[in-house]
């Protein structure tokens, strides 16, 4: 392949990579997720709500949005955390008396200053993949512990948000592909002496 044709193909690749990066940055519907994070504590009589997205490559879950927290402010392992147990099993978890247990919630408490007493966490399944792509977690029920009625409401919310959360999950995969594509484009440009 001659150099002019190769440079043209590289330019096309660069444009595709830029489009992929733009699609990643424009992660639509974040406002909808934040709206639910804002209203769910009031609806369930809890202190906080958080929505986590699974990162299957790094075996972590990162915070998409949460009460009093910013995007990606928290990352929790998919092992040894409530969110991780939910994502691994695909089943809900209700935990009471967390102040008497040692766990990832203690590390989060040091980072955020927020002490967790009890938690309800449900998985979010992908519409197209049927895999767990995220989780919604409620913390610190105001009076008593989380109930089956609370779980039912949160599971119904998770069902309504499946497509939105799966899109974020897929965008993170797209972003990783874009970064790798960028590296390969730079290597090709270096080989060809293109600036």
PyMOL commands that set and color helices and strands:
alter all, ss='L'
color gray80, all
select helices_A, chain A and resi 3-25+30-44+82-89+98-100+104-112+148-192
alter helices_A, ss='H'
color red, helices_A
select strands_A, chain A and resi 46-55+60-66+75-77+93-95+119-125+132-141
alter strands_A, ss='S'
color yellow, strands_A
deselect
rebuild
show_as cartoon
